[in-house]
């Protein structure tokens, strides 16, 4: 409990209690975001890039076929880099390029969690071999934020009442409320995934936690 009681008899208007409050709301996630990609290596840059592009094209077509909207699919990173040899040995041999690595990463938002395992299974079969992770969220966080904020106010008010009672003073009206924010945090998250032997990739959504922190000042009536 973080609280402060200030009593200055010469300036009654400055006599106040300051407290903090925290509120948390929980909900089941209704969306997920996957970061996936394709990486290929070849002695020729054009071959590596073409193989990567072909696989990503197939993946994008598959996502469209499975009902994902274009607004929920976004290219995150496209790169082509050389592969060097001779850099780690102790000889005087000059490093040389032995090939090229092409990579293309895509962020996919899935709004129907019932399809999540099937989608992940499908993109793996279509060539996705690079996964940056899977995170869960809620499409409309405002109702949860409002619930968490109300709980934070109730928490701070209860603390102020306890302090006033313990100090033998009368709690007055609220002078100010400051919202210090918070955020949406997934209670369950998978960073690494492996394809299941039967059916789609297994995933666990868990719960989404939304927290709000506030500070309140109450006047001391007597």
N, C-alpha and C positions, 0 to 999 in steps of 0.2 A: 504494500500500500504506500503510495506516494502522496503526501499531504502536508500542508503547512497552515498554521493558524497564526494570524497577525492581529494583535490587539493594541491599538494606540488610543488611549482615553482622550487625548487632546484633539484628535481628529476622528470622530466617530464614523465618518463616512469611509474611512480607510480600514475599518475593522472588518476582516473578511477571512473566509476559509477557502483555500485553494486545493483542489483534489484532481486526480486523474482517473480515467475510467477506460476500460477495454471491453469491447463486445465482439463476439464471434458468432457467425452463422454458418451452418453446414448444409450442404446439398449434394445430391448425386450429380455427377457431370452429365451434360447432354451434348458434348462435342469433344473432339480430339484433334490434335495437330500432329502430323507425322512429317519428319524431315527425312527424305530418302534421296538416293541418287544412284548414278551408274558411273563406274570407273573402269577404264580399259587401258591396257598398255600394249604398244607395238613399236617396232623399229621405225616405222613411218608415222609421222604425226597425223597425216590425213587418214590413215587406216584407223588409228586409235580414236580420232575424233568422230569418224563416220560410224564406227561400231557403237560408240557411246550415244551418238545422235539417234541412230536407228532404234536402240533400246528405249531411250527416253520417249521417242515418238510413239512406240508401241505402248509404253506405260501410260502416256497421256490419253491415247485412244481408249485404253482399257478403263481409265478413270471416267472418261466421258460416257462410255458404254454402261458403267455401273451407276450412272446418275449423278455424278459430282458436277457442280456448276463451275464455270470458268473462273468466277470470282474467288473460288476456294482453292485454286491451284496457281502457284506462283514460282517462277524460277528464282532460286536463291543465289546460285553460284555456278559459273561456267569457267572452266580453266583448262589450259594446256601447258604442261611443263616438261622440260627435258629430264631424262634419266641419265645420270652421270656414272662413270666407272673410273677407278683409279684415284679417287679422292681420299680414300681411307688407308691406302698402303703407304709404306715408308720409302718407296723407291722414288726416283726422280721422274717417273713416267707422268706425262701431262694428262690431266683429266680429259676424258672425251665423252661425247654424247653417244649412248648406246641405244636409246629409244626415247619414247615420249609417253606421258600419261595424260589422258584426257578425262575430265570429270565434269559431271553436270548434276547439280543438286536441286531438288524441288521441294517446296513446302506444300503440304496438302491438308486442308481442313475438312474433317469428316463430321457432318452434322447428324448423321444417323449412326449411332454407336452399334446398332445391331449388325451393321455391315462392316464394321471396323476390321474384324479378324479376316473376313473374306477379301477385303481390299488389300490388306497387307500380304496375304497369301498370293493374290493375283499378281501384284507388282513384283514380288520375288520371282515368280515363275516367268514373268516377262523380262527379267534381266536386272532388276534392282539389286545391287550388291553392296550398297553403302547406306547405312542408317545412322542419322544423327540423333535420333531419339523420338519418343512419343510422350506428349503431354496432354493432360485433360483439362477441360475448362467448362464454363457455362456461357451460353449465348447471350443471356440477359442478366448481368450481374447486379443491376441496380436494385431489384427487390431484396437481394441478399445484403447489399450494402446498407439499405434502409433498416433491415432487421438488426444487423450488427450495430448500427449507429444508435438505435433505440436501446439496445442492451448496454452499450457503453454509457449512455446518459443515466440509465437506471443504476449501473454499477457505481458511477461517480456520486450520484445522489445518496446512495446507501452509505458510502464511505463518509460523506459529509455529515449525515445524520448520526452515524456512530461517533464521529469525532466531537460533534456538538454535545451529544449526550454525555460522553466521557469527560468533557471539559466543563460541563454544567452551564452551557450557554444555549441560547435560542437561535436556531438556524433561520436566517431570513431568506429573501428572494434571491434568485440567480442574478449575478451581475454580468457575467460573460461566459460564453462557451466557445472554445477553440477546437476545431476539428483538425487533428494532426494526421489524418489519412490512415491508410492501411494498405490492403491489397488482397487480391485473389491468390490463394496458394493451393496447389494440388496436394492432397494428403497421400496420394499414391501416384507413382510415376515410374515408367519403364525406360531405361536408357539403352539397354541392349535387348535384342529380340532374336529368337531362333524359330525357324519354321517348324510347326508341329507335324508329326508323322501322319496324323489323321485330321483332315479338315483344315480350318484356318488357323492363323497364328493365335495362341492364347494370350489374352490381355485381361488386366484387372483395373477397373476404373476407380474404385474406392470412393472417396468423398472430396468435395471442394470446400476449402475453408476460406471464409471472407472475414477479415478482422478490421476493426476501426478503433483508433485511439483518440480520446478527447481530453481536454482540460476544462474544468469548470470552477468558477469563483462564486461563492455565496456570501451574502452580507450577513453579519452577526447583528441580530436585532437588539440585544441588550448588552 
